[in-house]
Amino acid sequence: MIFLESYYTGQLYLLKLLTILDLGTTLYIFNNLSCFYNFRKALRHKYAITGSLEVPILGYSDVTIQVTKPDKSKGILRLKDVAFYTDFNTNLVLFRLLQKRGFY
């Protein structure tokens, strides 16, 4: 099982379109299928735990996001094996994995 902070409510709100850096999650998770390429369906019974809810993971893929570098220039960051769940209220990027790749 994968544990997430409580970002799931099943309702649309302002953060739905944003991607945030998260210190507590254990995986990347995005809510918009159009961000994904090389999408593959998840095996049955794959869930993320958020609060007291089990949220089904619908699939995995790679996602590319635009980032601002310390020198204020723009760059591209490719995230691999991002989980997809359409009702998640924001897109989460796992800080711990970025640190391993040299991003702070």
SULCOR-V517566 format. One record per backbone hydrogen bond with DSSP energy under -0.5 kcal/mol. NH is the residue of the N-H (numbers start at 1). CO is the residue of the C=O. If there is no record, write none. Layout:
NH_CO / NH_CO
//
This chain:
2_47 / 4_49 / 7_5 / 9_7 / 9_87 / 10_87 / 16_13 / 17_14 / 18_15 / 20_91 / 22_20 / 22_93 / 26_3 / 29_92 / 30_83 / 33_31 / 35_32 / 36_33 / 37_62 / 40_60 / 42_58 / 46_43 / 47_45 / 48_55 / 49_2 / 50_48 / 50_53 / 51_4 / 53_50 / 55_48 / 55_53 / 56_54 / 57_46 / 58_56 / 58_84 / 59_84 / 60_40 / 61_82 / 62_37 / 63_79 / 64_35 / 65_77 / 67_75 / 69_67 / 69_73 / 72_69 / 75_67 / 77_65 / 79_63 / 79_77 / 82_61 / 83_28 / 84_59 / 85_30 / 88_85 / 89_7 / 91_18 / 92_29 / 93_20 / 95_22 / 95_93 / 98_94 / 99_95 / 100_96 / 101_97 / 101_98 / 102_99 / 103_98
//
